[in-house]
Structure formats: C-alpha cells, structure tokens
C-alpha cells in the first residue's frame, strides 16, 4: 500500500536484500495492522522469512530506522522548526514466553521499555521516527535510593540526552529543531547539554519550587509576580479522566536562570546555570468537577511577547502526537500480543511495526494539514479507484483522484467512522480498520476485474 511505501535505503542494514525484506514486511503488515504475524503474512514462506529477518544479527532497530529515515527527511518542512517529540512507554508482553524480558509496571509484568522520538512539522503533521531506544530492566539493578549518587550516564534518564543528540544528528545541517517532552525529561543535565545554535528545548517543568535565581528565588513565585500577557481558548480533548471542553487560559512568562542541583554524583562535573524562559498557562473558571489545566513550560526558544508564548504553547500541544504514536503501535499494531522467542527478535519486530504506525499517523494528520491535495500522495491508483467505486457503487472510476481529505474520510467510513456533523476528522482507529477492509477490496477487484480486450488480427 502506498501509505506504507516508504522508500528504504541500504544504509543501516548494509545489504539490499535485507532492505527488500523490510520493505515487503512493512507493506504486508500495513495491510493487516492489527493481525498477528501469522495472519498478516498468511503463508508459511513469508512468515518464516520474517522470523529469520528478525533473528538476523545484522538487523537492528537502529538499522531499520536508518533505512527508512532518508525518505522521511524529504518531507521536512522548508520553513519553520521541526518538532522532535520524545516519550517513553511500557511494552507489556501478555501471552508470550519470550526470553530475556525484564520487569515492567509494578514488577509483576514482563516486557521492555520503548523510548521514541517522533519528528513532526510545526503544523503538527508527523514525519517519521528518526531514532528509538528499547531496553529491559534488570530485576536486580541499582536501587532507586542510590540514583542521586550515580552519574547521569548510568541512569535511565540519560535516554533523554542521548536521543536528543541522535535526533538532531539525523536532520540536515542548520534545520531549526525543538525537542519537546513532558515532565519526566526535566533535568538540569538535559538543559545544560551542549547543542547546536539552531537546536532548542521545550520541556514541561516537573517542579514549580525549583531555584531560578542565585539568591534562591523560586520558579512559582517568580511567575506569580509577572503580569498576565493575554488569554486564549484551548480545545480540550476528552479523556477517561476529563471531559472535553473549551478552556480559557491566561498566560504569564518570565526569563529565569535554572540553578544546578547541589547533590551531584562524586566525580560528576558541576553544571553551569542555564537561562531559559518560563511560560505558565492556567485555566480560568474550570468546571467544578474538573482539575484546572496548568502548563508550566521551560524553553530555550526565544520568547519575548504573548504571540511568541502562544506559539510555543501550540507547539507543546503537539506532544500529544507521541502518545498517539505509541497508542497506534500497541493497540492498532498489537505489538504487546507478539509471540517471539527472544527479546532481540521482539525489539526488531517492534521497530518494524514502528515504521507502519508512523506512516498511518502521517496519513491521519496530513489529510488535516493538506485536505485539498490529491490523494495520490498517499494512495496507489488501484487503491483510490477501488475506494471511489465502493463509495459511488459505480464500476468505472473517475479519471482523476479525489482530494486527500475526501479519500481519507472514505477509508475511515469503511472502518466505522460515521462522518456526522459533530464528529470532526477521523482518527487512527477508524483509519487502520478501514485500510484493512480497503486492502481486501483491492485484492477482490484485482482478482475479478475483466481482462483487457485482446487487440490485433487473428
């Protein structure tokens, strides 16, 4: 399918045969998003080839992402910064006897942890996954009480620093980039890390009582002293923990200097104070039963006005995309249901599915950013012709493809999207279901389509 047809290169996998196998795998899995590997690949020969591919010592998660990333780089925006959105999720393997897994959750489950970087345009369209990190925890690893005495390189939190550097290195020289992450990334080591002049941080603050002045002034007190620059309305999506609503938020900002922590591991270099801008967005008149929204952000991006602060808040709202990516990976692609013998095989399978999940998310949001573009950007001719024929109940397709938004909505309708006036735009769940049905329709249409007429003299 075109939606999964990322042009792969030999870089990272070292052999074009392995690249060809990965291309075939991604295409097959894209047509059967939520099916198990045996069901998605259908026959023993491609299934055996997939197992051998995942077990190949020359195949690594980093190598697969490196093979796919050059095609994604071509979609980077010509203007505006690239958002490099980081987050971690737990992969709990539910029914498999996979070897070499570690404890997850409360320690009772078995699985591994996945930390991803999702690149997106400033408008909020996902582009691809430049890098990931998969690891298992050692049940007998260092005790949490000793974490303050360990250098940052020996902590799990080092992943934020490591993947920032990896993702920045994956971009063309000079491209502005903003690393976006939630509270877990908030560390003085990350802010103090050396980075190019065109690279910036946008991190949600973990503590409001941290020191931001040499004389011991605190972050919350400093912001409380600042005037309200303005207010804006934010569309709050419903979740299991809150109702959807339009929230009115007021905005304050203050230039601050993050002070390094006093307790450092022995031998660790002392960190220098780091100047950043703090932005506070607080909801006004929240419903009585709801906790008011409160975003406290720290950024190295230049912010001098309410318009600048408003733009940064919009960029931070795109952090939601990485959660959608992990949702598609776990719920749509079903990676927690994989039954593979070793953790190494599992890691390779997860990265393969990551290419599929990123492509689906790209399609979901591209249709919102470029609704009038021809759908041939994401669908093959056979796909869009079949889609239109199914929708119009006409055997003959039109000569020109429909617009991208129209085609995506038709696919989503196959997946249960009702397209009512208040339904908004379809999400990944309806799309991955609809794409599976579309793949079946394309196969049936190809099988039963009348052969072309024979020309020439007999």
KAKA-V642645 format. One line per field, one symbol per residue. phi: phi as a letter, one per 40 degrees, with the letter a starting at -180 (. if undefined). burial: 1 if it has 16 or more other ideal C-beta (glycine too) atoms within 10 Angstrom, else 0. A space follows every 10 residues. Layout:
# KAKA-V642645
phi = ???
burial = ???
This chain:
# KAKA-V642645
phi = .ccbcccbbc dhbgaccccc ccdccccccc cbdbccdccc cgbccccccc ccccccccbb dccccccccd ccdcccccbg cccbcbabbc bcccbbcdcg cbcbgcgccb iabbbbbbca cccgccbibc aabbabccdb cdcdcccccc cdccbcccdc cccccccccc ccdgccabcb acdcccaccc ccccacccbb babcccbcbc cbaccgcbcc ccccccccci babbccccbd baccacbcbb bbaacbbccc cccbcdgccc ccdbcabcbb bbcbfcddcb cccabbbbac ccbbaccccc ccccccccdd cccccccccc cccgccccbb cbcccccccc cccccccccc cdcdcccccb cccccccbbc cccccccccc ccfbcccccb cccccccccc ccccchccfc dccgccbccc ccccccccdc cccccccbcc ccccbhcc
burial = 1111010100 0110000110 1110111111 1111101001 1000011001 1011010011 1011111111 0110011000 1111111110 1010010100 1101000001 1111111111 1101111111 1111010000 0000000000 0100101111 1011011101 1000111111 1101111111 1110100011 1111100101 1100000111 0110000010 0001010000 0000101010 1111010110 0001000000 1011011111 1110010000 0010111111 1010010111 0110110110 1101111111 1111110101 0011111111 1111111111 1111111100 0010110110 0111111111 1000001000 1111111111 1111101000 0000111111 1111110110 0100100000 00000000
